[in-house]
Amino acid sequence: MKSRIKLTKKIKTNMSSENKTTIPNSLNEHWMPFTSNKSFKESPRLITEAKGAYMKNHHGKTLIDGSSGLFCNPLGHGRKEIISAITKQLETLDYTQPFQQGFGGSFELATRISKHTPGNLNRIFYTICGSTAVDTAIKIAIAFHKAKGDGKRFRVVGRERAYHGMNIGGTSVGGMVNNVKAFASILMPGVLHMRHTHLPEHKFVSGQPETGAELADDLERFAMNFGGENIAACIVEPVAGSTGTLVPPKGYLQRLREICDKHGILLIFDEVITGWGRMGSEFAAQEFGVTPDIMTMAKATTNGISPMGVVACKEEIYDGIVDNAPKGTIELFHGYTYSGIPISVAAGLAVQDIFEKENIFKRVKELSPYFQEAIFSLKDLEAVENIRGYALMAGIDIKMDQKPGKAGFTCWTHCYEAGVNFKATGDCLIIAPMFISEKKHIDEIVDKLKTGITNYSKSKKN
């Protein structure tokens, strides 16, 4: 109890001059995710309100949102159309069981989503978030092979430096070292990892690198060494997002598609970050001209207002599972309490309306060159090791300081103080402006990044 009281006093000291109406009584009880809890609670950063492209913290300081929340608010904060849709839905139907019953909205949203998905990925399964969408995609892949009498396929191939969420399946196929190390003893068996595509010669490349497509042949090597007939699926992010915007080399995704077709392996695209316009097209699949068999999405599906994950499957995958089960039985033993709940569906439908009304995908396509040119203007800053990007997404590597992650976090704090908020992973600053951004917002983000990175460099010299 003494240590808890001491921590509480320390927090109150740091907040003594703040507006107490925005400050909780205690920060002790909440165990925060992916956070240095001790450090945060000694010097907290609390966001109190957000509107459009801006947010305010508990110091009353205004920051521009440089990463669309956590890539999930690309249409801006506080969209009245979405809030109104959710409110109206709650007044009519707040919840209904998703098992053996449903409501009309979820079917309508599935139809509207399928109008944007590539090829015939027209069968839509709802989950809670990106992590649950990935685990669902893996289960569907295994279930499909079993339904087709090919139950020996148990291996799943992921990739180094990949992030597919924090559930067991997603952690297993992901390739971020700390995530895997922490829970190695309970991860899925039979998972293999291809090499990542982050090559030394890819420094300061905007768009797809010219070299590295041959790295896709790791999948062919696995097929030769472990038997292609034993591999159920290969899952990749078209552009690796959380690990620092790793753009696929030209021809890389096409080669993965060819190898999967050769060996009967299902290709899964994790489009939780890249989906719904981030790459300039509806999905990265269309942008790069490669159609997967299964695709996951989340985040921008509801503009981050209400949790939802989505798995889109080719019709033949759905048919293979459903048609091979006896009539009247449950074909796929999988689902969640909050699969396709009314408020998330209402948010999703409102988002679809905004996509169409504001021609969002065209807007991203037109704004992307300006953003890429602006972000690459930072390449001569002393602390910058590398920049790479595609459409409305970029990664800025900060030169390592003593140990991985220290420079990135410290630089992020300086940028935060300069008035720009974004996602940082390790020593990479990940910038993903909102789709509603205007050129002035891009200029502001880049100007404040320049100030923050410059101040970081100065602080190292003092």
N, C-alpha and C positions, 0 to 999 in steps of 0.2 A: 504493500500500500504506500510505503514511503516513497519508493521510486516513482510510482504513478503520480503522486501529489507533486513531486519535484518536476516531472515532465509537464504537468498541467500548468504549474507556475511559470515554467520557461516559455510555454506557448503564450500564455496571457501577457507576459512581458513583451514578447515580439509583436503582439497585436494591440498593445495598450492604446495606440493612437488611432486605431481603426474604427470604422462604423460598426458598433456592436450588433446592429440589427442584421448584419450579413454574416456574423461569425457564430459558429456553433459553440455551445457551452464547453465542449471537450472534443479533442481530436484523438483521444486515446483508444476508443473502442473500435473504430473502423480500421480494419486490416486492409490496406490499399493494394491493388494489383500492380505488378511490374513496377514497383516503387521502392526506393530506399526509405522505408517508413520512419526510421529514426531521424534521418536528415530532413525529410519533408516536415515532420512535426516540430522540428526546431525552427524551421523557417518556411512556413506554408505558403503555397500559392493557390488561392481559392478563386474560382471564377464565379461571379455573382449574377451576371446577366449577359445575353448575347442577342444581337439583332443584325440581320443581313450578313455582312462580311466582318463584323466587329464584335468584340466582347469586352467586358470589364472585369477587373479583378477586385479583391477586397480592399485594395489600396485606393480604388477609384480610378485606376489607370486604364486607359483604352488601348486595346491591342487589336491588330488586324489578324484574322485567322488565315494562316498561311498553309494549312494542311486540311482544310475542310473538316474541322473536328479531327476525327481519326479516319479521314477519307470518307466519312459517312454523311456529311452535311453539304454536298456540293451545290444545292439549290439555295443555300443561305439559311441562317438561323431565324427562327420565329416566323416561318411562312404561314400566313393566316389561312390560306386555302387548306393546308394540311391540318392545322389546329381545328378549323371549322369542321372538316370531314370527320375527325376523330370524335369531336364533341357530339356531333349529330349521331354518329354510330353508337356512342355510349348511351345516348338517350333512348335508342331503339333496342339494341341488343349488345350487352356488355361481354357475354361469354356463352359459348356453346361447346359441348364436347366435340372433339375432332374425330372420334372413333365411332364408326357406324352411323354417323349423322353429320350434317353440315349446314352451311347457310349459303345463300346465293352469291354473296360478295367474293368468296374465295374462288368460286368457279369463274366469275367474271374477271378477276385479276389474273388467273392462270391463262385465260384466253388472251388477255392484253399483253402479258409477258411473252407468250409464245409468238406474237406478231413481230417481236424484235430478236428472238433467238435465232441463231444461224441454222441452216439446213432444216431438218425435221426434228429438232430438239423441242418437241411440242408437248411433252408430258411433264407436268410440274408437280414437285413434291415440296411441301412447306416444312421448314424447321424453325429454330429459334434465332440462329445467328450463323456467322460464317463457320465457326468451329463445328457446330452440329451439322451444317450442310456438308462439310468435308467428310465427317464420319458417316453420314448418310450415303454420300456418293460411293464410298468404299464398300459399304454394305450392299448397295444396289449392284455394284459390279460383281461381287462375290455371288449374290443371289441369282443374277442373270446367268452366270456360267453354270451354277448348280441346276437351275431350271432347264438348261439346255443339255444336261447330262455331262457337263464338263467340270465336275466338282473338284478335280485335282488341282485346279488353278487356285493357288492360295497366296502367291507372292504379289507384293505391290511395290512398284518402283517409284521412288521420290527423287529428290535432288538436293545436293548440298546448298546451303544458304537459302533454303526455301522456308517459308512460314505458311502453315496450313491450320493455324488455330492451336488451342491448348487442350482439346480432348485427347483421349488416348490414341485414337486413329490418326488425328492430325499431327500430334506430337511425334508419332512413330515415323510418318512419311516426311515430316518436315526435316530441315537440315540446319537449323540454327543450334550451334554446339551447346550452349548453356541449357537450352530447353531440353535437349536430348539427354545430356549428362545427368541432369537432375532426377530424371525418372526412368533411367535406362532399364532398371530391373522389372518394370511392369509394362514395357512397350510391346507392340505387336511383333510376333515372330515373322520371319520370312521377308522382311523389308530390305530393299537394296537402294542405294543412293548413287545416282549419276553425279559426275563432276558438275560444278557450277560453270557458268559462262563468263565469269568476271576475269578477263584476261588482262595482263599488263599493257598490251598494245591498245587497249580500249580507252585510254585516258582522253578525257575531254572530247568525247564523241556525243553529238546530239543525234538521236535517231538510232537506227540499227547498225551495229558494227559490221564491217565487211568480213571479218574473220571469226572462226570459232564454230561454224556449222557442224564440223566433224565431231564435236563433243556429243552430239546426239547419238553417235555410234556406240556410246556406252550402253545404250539400251540393247543394241544388237549383240554386244559382247555378253551382256547378262543372259540374253536368250540362248546364246551358244553355250555358256558355262553352266547355267542352271536349268536350261530347257525352256524354250518359249512357251511350250504347252503347259508350264507350271505358273506362268505369270498372268495374273488376272487383269491388272491395270497399271498404267503409268500416269502419275499425277504431277502436273507442273503449273506454276503461275506463268501465264504468257510473258508478263513482265514481273519479276520478283519485286514485290513492293516493300514489305517491312524490313528487308535486309538491305535496302538502299537503291531501289530503282535500277535493277539489272535488266537491261533491254536485250531481247534475244538477237543473236547474230542472224544475218540474212540467210534464209534457208534452213535454219535450225528446227523451227517448229514443223516445217514441211517434212523434214527428214524423220522426226519423231512419228508423224502421221504415217509415213511409209512403212516404218518398222513395225508399228502397231498393227497395221493392216496385214502385213506379211505373216505375223505370228498370232493373229486373233486376239491381240491385247486391246483392252478398252483404253482410250485416251481420255483423261479427265483434265479439263482446264479449271483451275481455281481462279474465278474472276470476281472474288469478293471485293478486291480493290480496283481491278482494271475494268470491271463491268459498268454498264450504264453511262458510257460516254467519256470516261477518263482518258482513253486512248484516241479519242476523236471519232470513233464509230460507236455503234450501240455497245458492242463488245470487242475485246481484243481479237476474238476469233475472226470477226469480219475484217478488222483492221489489218491483220497479218495474213488473211486468206487461208486459214486452216480451221476446219470444223471438227471439234472433238465429239466424242460419243456421249459424254456427260459433262455438265458445266455447273459450277456452284456460283452463287451470288448472295449478297447480303447488303450491308451498309447503305449505299445510295438507294436501294430498293424502296426504303421508306424515308429517305433523307435523314436517317439516323434518329428519327423521332420516336419510333417504337421498334423493338427488336423483331427481326425477321430474317430467316435464311431461306434460300430457295435452291433446289436442285432441278435442273432441266435435263431430261433424258431424250435420246432418240426414241422414236415411236417403236422401233423393233425391240428395244430393251424392255420397255413397258410391256409390249405384247408378249415377249419371251417369258416374262415372269408371270403375268396375269393369265395368259392363255394356257400355260402348262400347269396351272393349279386347278384342282377340282372345283366345279361351280359351287358357290356358297361358302367356300373357305376363305380365310384371310390369306392373301397371296404373299404379302411382305410383312413379316412380324417386326415392325419397326414404326416408331412415331413418338411424338412428344405431346405433353399436356397442352402446350401453347402452340402447336402446329396450326398456322393459319388462323390465329384468333382475330375476332372482328376488328379491334382497333388497329392492329398491324395491317390488315387487309385494307381498311379505310385509308390509312396513310399511304399504302402502296398505290391505290387507285388515284388518289389525289396527286401523287408524284407522276403517274402516267399522264394525267391531264396537263401537268406543267411541262413535261417533256415535249408534248405535242404543241401546246399553246405557244411556248417560247422557243420552239425549234432548237432545243438545247444541244443536240449533237452537232448541228451545223455551227452553232455558236462556239463550241469547243474547238472544232476544226479550224475555224477562222482566227481564234485567239491564240492557238498553240504556237505558231511561228514567232509571234511577238514575245510570248513567255520564254520560249527557248533562247531567243537572242538576248533577252534581258538577264536570264539566270546565268548564261555563259559569260556575261560581262564581269562576273565576279572571279573569273579564273586567275587573274593576276594578283589576287590578295595573298599576302604572305602565308596565311595559315591554310590555304586551300590546297589539297593534294590532288583532287580530281573532281570533275563534274560530268554527269551523264544524264540524259533525259529523253523523254518521248511525250509528245502532245502536252497535256497539262500535268506533268509529273516530272520531278527531277531529284537527283541525289547529289549532295555536296559532301565530299569526304574531307574531313579536317585532319591535318597531320597528327599522327599519334603522339601522345605525350606520356611517356613512362609505361603505361599499360593501356590495353584496348578499352575504349569507352570513356576514359577520363577527359580527353580533349573534347569529344562530342558533347558530353553533358555540360562541361564548363562553358563551352562556346554557346550552347543552347541557352544557358542562363543569361549570358550577356545579350543574346538576341531578344530574349523575353523582356529584359530590362529596356531594350531599345524599342519595344512596342510591337514585336511580331511573334506570334505563337505558331508552333508547328510540331511535327513528330520527329524525334531524333532516336536513332538506333545505333548503338556502339558509337563510332566516330563519324557517322553519316547523318547529315541534316536532310530530312526528306520533305520536299516542298510540293504541295498539291493544291493549287488555288481552286477556289470555288468556280463552278461553271457559270455563275452569274457575274463573275468578275468583269470589270472593264479595264482598259489599259491603265487607268490611274491606280487601280488596285494592284496590278502587277508592279507598277513603278514603286508604289509604297512598300510592298513586300520586299522587293529587291533593295531599295534604299535602306530599309531598316535591317535587312540581313547584312548589308555592307557595313553599317554602323556597328552592329553587334559583333561581327567577325573581326572587324578592325579593333574594337575595344578589347576583345579577347586577346588578340595579339599584343596589344599594349600592356595588358595586365600581366602577361608572362614575363615582360621585361622589367616590371617594377619589383 
